[in-house]
Amino acid sequence: MTFTESPAYAQLKSVFKGELVLSSDAGYKDSLKRWSVLAERQAGVVAFVKDEDDVAAAVKFAVEAKLEIAIKGRSCFAI
């Protein structure tokens, strides 16, 4: 089972107010852009959070799915 098929991801999608970008989405490559190409890395999902509840939901999902978390400024998590 992939993480997108997991109950944890279904829960994240049900409460998340921001935008979740997967590698299959058109905006995925742009969502990974960083200040340096050397700082860019692939992500299972990029979460553009709207508020602190989105942050908490994204972190909870990452912990439950055993995914690493990378934080980018401007309210974006790569998990």
Phi, psi and omega per residue, in radians:
M1 nan 2.312 3.059
T2 -1.437 2.872 -3.103
F3 -1.131 -0.478 3.138
T4 -1.261 -0.276 3.086
E5 -1.662 -0.026 -3.050
S6 -1.398 2.673 3.041
P7 -1.040 -0.577 3.136
A8 -1.106 -0.711 3.124
Y9 -1.221 -0.677 3.079
A10 -1.050 -0.720 3.097
Q11 -1.120 -0.781 3.115
L12 -1.000 -0.877 -3.123
K13 -1.051 -0.569 -3.085
S14 -1.274 -0.423 -3.092
V15 -1.970 -0.230 -3.021
F16 -1.331 2.218 -3.115
K17 -1.642 -0.388 -3.132
G18 -1.431 -2.710 -3.109
E19 -1.931 2.313 3.054
L20 -1.878 2.154 -3.087
V21 -2.010 2.132 3.105
L22 -1.749 2.867 -3.120
S23 -1.067 -0.389 3.120
S24 -1.463 -0.127 -3.120
D25 -1.468 2.617 -3.095
A26 -1.024 -0.663 -3.079
G27 -1.520 0.108 -3.048
Y28 -1.026 -0.895 -3.071
K29 -1.040 -0.740 3.115
D30 -1.171 -0.539 -3.121
S31 -1.213 -0.307 3.134
L32 -1.568 -0.139 -3.082
K33 -0.994 2.378 3.119
R34 -2.262 3.116 3.130
W35 -1.154 -0.404 3.126
S36 -2.424 2.439 3.097
V37 -1.031 -0.548 3.140
L38 -1.192 -0.364 3.141
A39 -1.543 -0.183 -3.128
E40 -1.335 2.497 3.053
R41 -2.659 2.740 -3.124
Q42 -1.175 2.661 3.117
A43 -2.405 2.558 3.053
G44 -1.172 -0.726 3.097
V45 -2.637 2.470 3.055
V46 -1.889 2.198 -3.073
A47 -1.950 1.969 3.050
F48 -1.601 1.790 -3.006
V49 -1.394 2.648 3.088
K50 -1.760 -0.578 -3.074
D51 -2.751 -3.067 -3.089
E52 -1.131 -0.498 3.080
D53 -1.147 -0.656 3.069
D54 -1.133 -0.701 3.101
V55 -1.050 -0.847 -3.124
A56 -1.068 -0.740 -3.134
A57 -1.145 -0.713 3.139
A58 -1.150 -0.741 3.131
V59 -1.163 -0.760 3.117
K60 -1.031 -0.796 3.116
F61 -1.048 -0.821 -3.107
A62 -1.066 -0.725 3.127
V63 -1.132 -0.817 -3.120
E64 -1.131 -0.620 -3.125
A65 -1.545 -0.001 -3.134
K66 0.998 0.796 3.116
L67 -1.836 2.595 3.040
E68 -1.288 2.696 3.127
I69 -2.067 2.329 2.996
A70 -2.191 2.303 -3.101
I71 -1.859 2.310 3.089
K72 -2.054 2.502 3.090
G73 -1.047 2.992 -3.120
R74 1.183 0.655 3.002
S75 1.054 0.909 3.127
C76 -2.384 2.243 3.037
F77 -1.926 2.453 2.957
A78 -1.955 2.058 -3.074
I79 -2.236 nan nan
